């Protein structure tokens, strides 16, 4: 587990844990990465071992047309997951991801 490098990471935030898979699928789609059940299983399995308060984040590469790294960390005792992304997306992809983050923070989508 690693901590997101602030020089590489861009806006993230926290979301309800029920929204994590839809967010992962959306971000992967915008990056041109085919996210499937094995990707989700890796993230879902690693999440309980993370802790945002200890700065223990799980990083998962989304190696599509726009390479990104997804960082997730649980907030123990709550249904909140913190999310950050690292990479150098073009302005369109970044805007799509930021819009998805906003949606998944504001509403329960699952």
C-alpha positions in Angstrom: 0.0 0.0 0.0 1.2 3.5 -0.8 0.2 7.1 -0.2 -0.8 9.1 -3.2 1.9 11.5 -4.3 0.3 15.0 -4.2 2.4 16.0 -7.2 0.8 13.3 -9.3 -2.7 13.0 -7.7 -5.6 15.1 -8.7 -8.9 15.9 -7.0 -10.5 13.1 -5.2 -12.6 13.0 -2.1 -14.7 10.6 -0.2 -17.7 8.6 -1.4 -20.1 6.2 0.1 -18.6 2.7 -0.2 -21.7 1.5 -2.2 -20.6 4.0 -5.0 -17.1 2.7 -5.3 -17.6 0.1 -8.0 -19.7 2.4 -10.2 -17.0 5.1 -9.8 -14.3 2.6 -10.7 -16.2 1.5 -13.8 -16.8 5.1 -14.8 -13.2 6.3 -14.3 -11.9 3.2 -16.2 -14.3 3.9 -19.1 -13.1 7.5 -19.4 -9.5 6.2 -19.3 -10.2 3.7 -22.0 -9.7 0.7 -19.7 -11.9 -2.3 -19.6 -12.8 -2.7 -15.9 -14.1 -6.2 -15.1 -15.0 -8.5 -12.2 -11.3 -9.4 -11.5 -10.4 -5.7 -11.2 -13.3 -5.1 -8.8 -12.3 -8.2 -6.8 -8.8 -6.9 -6.3 -10.0 -3.5 -5.1 -12.8 -5.0 -2.9 -10.3 -7.5 -1.3 -7.7 -4.8 -0.6 -10.0 -2.1 0.7 -10.5 -3.6 4.3 -6.7 -3.5 4.8 -6.5 0.2 4.1 -7.0 3.1 6.6 -7.1 6.7 5.6 -6.2 7.8 9.1 -2.9 5.8 8.9 -2.3 7.0 5.3 -2.6 3.3 4.1 -4.0 3.6 0.6 -4.4 0.8 -2.0 -3.2 1.8 -5.5 -4.7 0.1 -8.6 -3.4 0.8 -12.1 -6.0 1.6 -14.8 -3.8 1.1 -17.9 -6.0 2.3 -20.7 -5.5 4.9 -23.4 -5.1 7.4 -20.6 -3.0 5.6 -17.9 -4.2 6.4 -14.4 -3.7 5.0 -10.9 -6.7 4.8 -8.6 -6.0 5.2 -4.9 -8.6 4.1 -2.3 -8.6 4.1 1.5 -11.3 3.1 3.9 -12.4 5.1 6.9 -12.7 2.4 9.5 -16.1 2.4 11.3 -17.9 4.2 8.6 -19.3 3.6 5.1 -16.9 6.1 3.6 -14.1 5.4 1.1 -11.6 8.0 0.2 -10.5 8.2 -3.5 -7.6 9.9 -5.3 -6.4 9.5 -8.8 -2.9 10.0 -10.3 -1.9 10.4 -13.9 -1.9 13.0 -16.6 -5.3 12.9 -18.2 -6.1 15.3 -21.0 -8.5 18.1 -20.0 -11.6 16.3 -21.4 -10.8 13.1 -19.4 -10.0 15.0 -16.3 -13.3 16.9 -16.6 -15.3 13.7 -17.0 -13.6 12.1 -14.0 -14.2 15.2 -11.8 -17.9 15.2 -12.9 -18.1 11.5 -11.9 -16.5 12.2 -8.6 -19.0 15.0 -7.9 -21.9 12.8 -8.8 -20.8 9.8 -6.7 -20.1 12.1 -3.7 -23.5 13.8 -3.9 -25.8 10.9 -4.6 -26.0 7.2 -3.7 -25.9 5.6 -7.1 -25.4 1.9 -6.5 
